[in-house]
Amino acid sequence: MILILVDDLMFTSKIRSAASHLDIPVRSARSSVDALRDMRTSRPSLVILDLNNPRTGPLETVAAMKADPDLSTIPTVGFVSHVQTDVIAAAEQAGVDQVLPRSTFTQRLPEILAGARVS
């Protein structure tokens, strides 16, 4: 199961569609609080974060994950506009495992999801 903290309907649809083709279940969270609660209830194999949307608290979510021994090893992938170098740096500092430009994330989505399936 993959947990997504994504508020953008286009990206949500892309992720769900790609996951469906790979028979990978996807759950969505709308906030950091919801995401952390969901992770504790049912550990995901991957957490995907839209780093361009501070309303969903992606950096707070990752910081809380990394501080929690039960959640710290869950892999994370964040996508962001390639020109937002400040957000990229903040995500890397918060502990996001992979920070990808939006276009690269979209291109590599099947590979990213397939990797999460075997985790």
C-alpha positions in Angstrom: 0.0 0.0 0.0 1.2 3.5 -0.9 0.1 6.6 1.0 0.0 9.8 -0.9 -0.1 13.3 0.6 -1.1 15.0 -2.6 -3.7 17.7 -3.0 -3.3 18.2 -6.8 -6.1 16.2 -8.6 -4.0 15.7 -11.7 -1.1 14.1 -9.8 -3.5 12.1 -7.6 -5.1 10.7 -10.7 -1.7 9.9 -12.3 -0.6 8.1 -9.2 -3.8 6.1 -8.8 -3.9 5.1 -12.4 -0.3 3.9 -12.5 -0.7 2.1 -9.2 -3.9 0.5 -10.5 -2.0 -1.0 -13.4 0.4 -2.5 -10.9 -2.3 -3.7 -8.5 -0.9 -1.5 -5.8 -3.5 0.0 -3.4 -3.3 3.7 -2.7 -4.6 5.7 0.3 -4.8 9.5 0.4 -4.2 11.8 3.3 -5.2 15.5 3.3 -3.0 16.7 6.1 0.1 15.8 8.1 -2.1 14.7 11.0 -4.1 12.3 8.8 -1.0 10.9 7.1 0.8 10.2 10.4 -2.4 8.5 11.8 -2.8 6.4 8.7 0.9 5.3 8.8 0.5 4.2 12.4 -2.7 2.3 11.5 -1.4 0.5 8.5 2.3 0.9 7.5 2.7 1.9 3.9 5.5 0.7 1.7 6.0 4.2 0.4 4.8 7.8 1.1 4.5 10.2 -1.8 4.5 13.9 -1.0 3.6 17.0 -3.1 6.3 19.4 -1.8 4.7 22.3 -3.7 1.7 22.2 -1.4 2.5 23.5 2.1 -1.3 23.2 3.0 -0.8 19.5 3.3 2.3 19.8 5.5 4.7 17.6 3.6 7.8 18.8 5.4 6.2 18.5 8.8 5.1 15.0 8.0 8.6 13.9 7.0 10.1 15.5 10.1 7.6 13.7 12.3 8.2 10.4 10.5 12.0 10.7 10.9 11.6 11.4 14.6 9.4 8.4 15.2 11.4 5.1 15.3 8.3 3.1 14.0 7.9 5.4 11.0 11.5 6.5 10.2 12.3 3.7 7.8 9.3 4.2 5.5 10.6 5.4 2.2 9.5 8.8 1.0 9.4 10.4 -2.5 8.6 14.1 -2.9 8.0 16.0 -6.1 8.5 19.7 -6.6 8.9 22.3 -9.3 12.5 22.2 -10.4 12.9 26.0 -9.9 12.0 25.9 -6.2 15.5 25.3 -4.9 14.6 26.5 -1.4 11.8 23.9 -1.2 14.2 21.2 -2.6 16.8 22.1 0.1 14.2 22.1 2.9 12.9 18.7 1.8 16.3 17.2 1.7 17.1 18.7 5.1 13.7 17.3 6.5 14.8 13.9 5.4 12.8 13.2 2.2 14.5 10.2 0.7 14.1 11.2 -3.0 13.3 14.7 -4.1 12.4 14.8 -7.8 11.3 17.5 -10.2 7.6 17.1 -11.2 8.5 16.0 -14.7 11.0 13.4 -13.6 8.5 12.1 -11.0 5.9 11.7 -13.7 8.3 9.9 -16.1 9.6 7.6 -13.4 6.2 6.9 -11.7 5.8 3.3 -12.8 9.4 2.5 -11.7 8.9 4.3 -8.3 5.7 2.4 -7.7 7.1 -1.0 -8.8 10.0 -0.4 -6.4 7.6 0.2 -3.5 5.7 -3.0 -4.3 8.7 -5.1 -3.5 9.6 -3.2 -0.4 
